[in-house]
Amino acid sequence: MIQNNFPRNGLIWLLVSLICVYLPLQAQLPLWTALVFISVVAWRWMMHLGRWPYPNKLVKVLVVVLGVGAVLVSAQGQFHLESATSFILVASLLKVLEIKTQRDGYIVIFLSFFLLSISFLYAQGILITLYSLFAVWVLMSALVGLHQNQYSEQSTPVRIKTAGKTSFQILLLSLPLMLILFILFPRMGPLWSLNLQSDKAKTGLSEQMSPGDIAELSNSDELVFRVAFKDKVPANHQLYWRALVLEKHQITNGQSQWSVSKKVPPIDWYPKSWQPEPKDGVLDYTIIQEATSKKWLVGLRGVAAMEKGIGMTDTDLIVSNKKLHQRKEYEVRSWPSMDIAKQGIHSLTRQQNTQLSLSPQGTISNPQSYLLAQTLYRNHNTDLARVEAVMAYFSDQPFSYTLKPQRMAENDIDDFLFNQQAGFCAHYSSSMVFVLRSMGIPARVVAGYQGGELNKESGHITVRQYDAHAWVEVWLAGIGWKSFDPTAQVAPDRINLGLRDSLTDQAEFLSNSGLSLTKLSSFPLFNQLRLQLDELNYFWHQTVLNFNKQRQGNLLKKWLGNDFLSTSLYWLAGLFCTVFLLLTLFLLWQRPNKKRSPIEKALSVLDKKMHRYQLQRQANEGLADYSQRLQLAFPEHKDSIRRLLQQLQEHYYSKQKAQTLREKESKISIQIKGLAGKLKLKDQ
């Protein structure tokens, strides 16, 4: 097989395409891959300049061993998405070092296309999509550059511009076809069953909470979910998004920890689960939740499962039957004012929600808080009055709300209630549940999110990690489980306005998050840009990323009727035929109708004359060979033929100015026509 040499002018496009493909992946990969990338690109460029040699076999083996070893060490023996991506990236980069032929260039470009597609496993937003279109254009330009004539007289900048223009035209022609195929082509599931998951830790709520844990989430503006209500949007203080119920209490190193019960709760799966009828006070909404690698879903109080694969627990939560390794959209219905467990609770539930762990010494932990609970218990006659007394304690004492609470000493709840008196929502909810349980009142911590940012243009609410919140649920006889938020007693603006607008010290907000548009929301221009981008991403998720088989079927059924599947296939077949026919006509119409030069016209006259004697010029015959044949056929004109065709050959490779060439071309064409008139075989 013939191996064409790699065109040196195509290397620039190739290196630029590698940079474009690598940039979105770097945020997901180990830092050592950046060093490998820079080293390879620099090495290959120095080879292009002729300053460094190609690596020999020993260097290649050494580089491969080091690259594979680095992948294995960083993966720590595990096979996950990042390790697979690192391996493919290193393999692609090492191939760059040995590019010598056109075939090598093909391999690198096709590997780059594959790497670009991998970036969508990490993010699918509108910005990464637009960036990927740009990267595809660069890769197509590199592919065009591989086919450019390296011996062309065009300068390198001109060839680069030509490759970019050609690839842009190809991409522009393909976009309408891509859009039609996106709508009409049948949706299919993945062609593989390998469950390749990311090893990156997901920020967010944990099934175990210490008092300072949720405060750490205030430094993250990572998207958690978006929600759109079908009717009126509730007020911010009504938006308590339940995700986890923390019932188990334990003492670790003198600090209180709350966690999800190890007992697997019974789950009622849709459609057998309870569902409230649509009526006043019942809310219907749609949630688009980001990947969490957990099964928990979010919903308001009185939540009900409304889709297959979603169930509800006896703790008023909804869960998925699979872990959320990718974005999930689901319908939810809630009845926030409903009575939950008003008739009573099971004895095991009561025992679990009144249990308090002892200290390592076997004594009661946080004795001052326990003593406070006993005092409040004696001073009030009902459990409801005792709960209200605890809430009043937070509002009467000089408590403050902060995102940077001090680490509490041993017996952390005592230290918080009587010494520090400054903390985050987890401190308030944890201490309140401890005091209530010390009085024998069933209470538990609920972890989730509170509020969210309303986009007035689109009507959807965006909830981010800094909206994480914890509050308290108390079971009261004749009332059932009732929610209380001690944080609202200390910082009511946190509940009514949201975290960002409630802080007196704005420097605390996202203090460790680096560059973020959310931090610049105090500037109207940046805030408007941020909201518009959020709105754009929301509609992108709604219309493109969530365009699943069901939505496609509903749309095609609306357009094409009940027999939409076969009709859409006919449309696809007709579309392909129409597109290819139009492209054929377009190419035929665009085929250059080149105006012949005077020399070409004169040679045509000579060729027609020689055709009579079967001496016409062959398709692949050079001027020197043609001259030899004519000289043998017409020996009496041998000198004229040799001199004229030699002059013609010199004219083709002349580097004189255009005006001089045109004048010379005119003279040569006249001489050729004259020669054609003279040439005649003696026997005719």
Summary of the structure (lengths in Angstrom):
residues: 684
radius of gyration: 37.7
end to end distance: 49.4
largest distance: 139.1
contacts: 2001
relative contact order: 0.08
helix: 52%
strand: 13%
